[in-house]
Amino acid sequence: MFADKVVLVTGGGAGMGKSAAQRFAEEGGRVAVVDLNLQAAEAVVEWIRAAGGTAIAIRADIASQADNDRMVAETLAQFGKLDAAFLNAAYLGPVLDFFETDAETFDKITNINLRGCFFGMQAAARAMKPGGSVVVNASTAAIAANQYNAVYTATKHGVLGLVRAAAEPFGARGLRINCICPGYIRTPMNGFPDSVAPVAPQSLETPAFCGIGEPQHIAELALFLASTRSSFLTGAAYLADGGLMANIPSIRI
Ligand SMILES: NC(=O)c1ccc[n+]([C@@H]2O[C@H](COP(=O)([O-])OP(=O)(O)OC[C@H]3O[C@@H](n4cnc5c(N)ncnc54)[C@H](O)[C@@H]3O)[C@@H](O)[C@H]2O)c1
């Protein structure tokens, strides 16, 4: 799917970003694995190279506009172009009572998840030629709230707004932008050990209804949205939650 393509993945050192970086590489893409944690990004690059793929590791803090610009500049310097970006990195923050959430926590979560995503969109789009695609990892928290993650919820609602607002200016440049709204996924963000390697996509299993998804379930959707197979899709959000948002829990009176 990605032969001759260059793809950048933020938060590529762990979880869904790692799985996506591995799958982009398996499909022939040259991958820039971007992460705050350089060691984690380098380990993913090592895995990709050992599997015969091509990748580089870049340390960047997406909360910084300069780092967003630099990660794209380093990708262009190494690979000569950028065809797709999976803007996936984010910070969940501590579980906090609504009234105990302080300004420092608010600023940190907002700077990474919302501001970081905005400057990532700008930086990626400026480097892309017509046909390019940006995929943002949002959340079901873009649609519904959790009182213990109020700021995270607000940033994910905001990210969906950014994707919708970006669709027209992206379209004017021949680019597309979409976001994914994952449900509950088995990643380090939720305290699970990280996955090691993807499985063959045709053998991905169906989790229980409203159960836990694997990072690769999201990676496969990210690949589709980043590819020309989804050329008519833009400005939209795609639920990938195993049925969570479709379900009103049964109430027995
Ligand atoms: N895990 C879930 O259940 C879930 C559900 C819905 C949405 N999401 C979203 O999916 C995305 C990926 O989540 P995950 O569970 O794979 O996360 P994770 O915490 O397992 O991995 C995130 C990676 O991003 C990196 N990172 C964190 N802050 C960064 C920064 N400022 N700059 C660069 N890299 C940074 C981390 O070092 C880590 O390698 C996030 O946007 C998250 O909000 C997660």
The ligand as an SDF file (V2000), in Angstrom:
LIG
                    3D

 44 48  0  0  0  0  0  0  0  0999 V2000
   -5.1610    3.8890   24.5660 N   0  0  0  0  0  0  0  0  0  0  0  0
   -6.4400    4.2120   24.4050 C   0  0  0  0  0  0  0  0  0  0  0  0
   -7.3540    3.5220   24.9100 O   0  0  0  0  0  0  0  0  0  0  0  0
   -6.8120    5.4100   23.5800 C   0  0  0  0  0  0  0  0  0  0  0  0
   -8.1710    5.5820   23.2740 C   0  0  0  0  0  0  0  0  0  0  0  0
   -8.5440    6.6450   22.4620 C   0  0  0  0  0  0  0  0  0  0  0  0
   -7.5970    7.5000   21.9520 C   0  0  0  0  0  0  0  0  0  0  0  0
   -6.2680    7.3150   22.2720 N   0  0  0  0  0  0  0  0  0  0  0  0
   -5.3290    8.2150   21.6320 C   0  0  0  0  0  0  0  0  0  0  0  0
   -4.5160    7.4590   20.7490 O   0  0  0  0  0  0  0  0  0  0  0  0
   -3.2100    8.0370   20.6510 C   0  0  0  0  0  0  0  0  0  0  0  0
   -2.1560    7.0210   20.9900 C   0  0  0  0  0  0  0  0  0  0  0  0
   -2.4080    6.5200   22.2790 O   0  0  0  0  0  0  0  0  0  0  0  0
   -1.6140    5.2690   22.8950 P   0  0  0  0  0  0  0  0  0  0  0  0
   -2.5740    4.6290   23.8310 O   0  0  0  0  0  0  0  0  0  0  0  0
   -0.9770    4.4840   21.8100 O   0  0  0  0  0  0  0  0  0  0  0  0
   -0.5160    6.0690   23.7480 O   0  0  0  0  0  0  0  0  0  0  0  0
    0.7930    5.5580   24.5080 P   0  0  0  0  0  0  0  0  0  0  0  0
    0.8750    6.4150   25.7380 O   0  0  0  0  0  0  0  0  0  0  0  0
    0.7610    4.0810   24.6870 O   0  0  0  0  0  0  0  0  0  0  0  0
    1.9600    5.9670   23.5090 O   0  0  0  0  0  0  0  0  0  0  0  0
    2.1040    7.3300   23.1770 C   0  0  0  0  0  0  0  0  0  0  0  0
    3.4730    7.6270   22.6210 C   0  0  0  0  0  0  0  0  0  0  0  0
    3.5040    9.0450   22.3930 O   0  0  0  0  0  0  0  0  0  0  0  0
    4.7010    9.5750   22.9300 C   0  0  0  0  0  0  0  0  0  0  0  0
    4.4940   10.9550   23.3390 N   0  0  0  0  0  0  0  0  0  0  0  0
    3.8220   11.4050   24.4330 C   0  0  0  0  0  0  0  0  0  0  0  0
    3.8750   12.7330   24.5110 N   0  0  0  0  0  0  0  0  0  0  0  0
    4.5980   13.1520   23.4390 C   0  0  0  0  0  0  0  0  0  0  0  0
    5.0220   14.4180   22.9840 C   0  0  0  0  0  0  0  0  0  0  0  0
    4.7250   15.5260   23.6610 N   0  0  0  0  0  0  0  0  0  0  0  0
    5.7510   14.5070   21.8450 N   0  0  0  0  0  0  0  0  0  0  0  0
    6.0740   13.3730   21.1690 C   0  0  0  0  0  0  0  0  0  0  0  0
    5.7200   12.1350   21.5670 N   0  0  0  0  0  0  0  0  0  0  0  0
    4.9860   12.0260   22.6910 C   0  0  0  0  0  0  0  0  0  0  0  0
    5.0340    8.6670   24.1130 C   0  0  0  0  0  0  0  0  0  0  0  0
    6.4220    8.7390   24.4430 O   0  0  0  0  0  0  0  0  0  0  0  0
    4.6130    7.2920   23.5920 C   0  0  0  0  0  0  0  0  0  0  0  0
    5.6650    6.6530   22.9100 O   0  0  0  0  0  0  0  0  0  0  0  0
   -3.2580    9.2600   21.5800 C   0  0  0  0  0  0  0  0  0  0  0  0
   -3.6020   10.3880   20.8210 O   0  0  0  0  0  0  0  0  0  0  0  0
   -4.3740    8.9190   22.5540 C   0  0  0  0  0  0  0  0  0  0  0  0
   -4.9260   10.0850   23.1180 O   0  0  0  0  0  0  0  0  0  0  0  0
   -5.8700    6.3100   23.0910 C   0  0  0  0  0  0  0  0  0  0  0  0
  1  2  1  0
  2  3  2  0
  2  4  1  0
  4  5  1  0
  4 44  2  0
  5  6  2  0
  6  7  1  0
  7  8  2  0
  8  9  1  0
  8 44  1  0
  9 10  1  0
  9 42  1  0
 10 11  1  0
 11 12  1  0
 11 40  1  0
 12 13  1  0
 13 14  1  0
 14 15  2  0
 14 16  1  0
 14 17  1  0
 17 18  1  0
 18 19  2  0
 18 20  1  0
 18 21  1  0
 21 22  1  0
 22 23  1  0
 23 24  1  0
 23 38  1  0
 24 25  1  0
 25 26  1  0
 25 36  1  0
 26 27  1  0
 26 35  1  0
 27 28  2  0
 28 29  1  0
 29 30  1  0
 29 35  2  0
 30 31  1  0
 30 32  2  0
 32 33  1  0
 33 34  2  0
 34 35  1  0
 36 37  1  0
 36 38  1  0
 38 39  1  0
 40 41  1  0
 40 42  1  0
 42 43  1  0
M  CHG  2   8   1  16  -1
M  END
$$$$
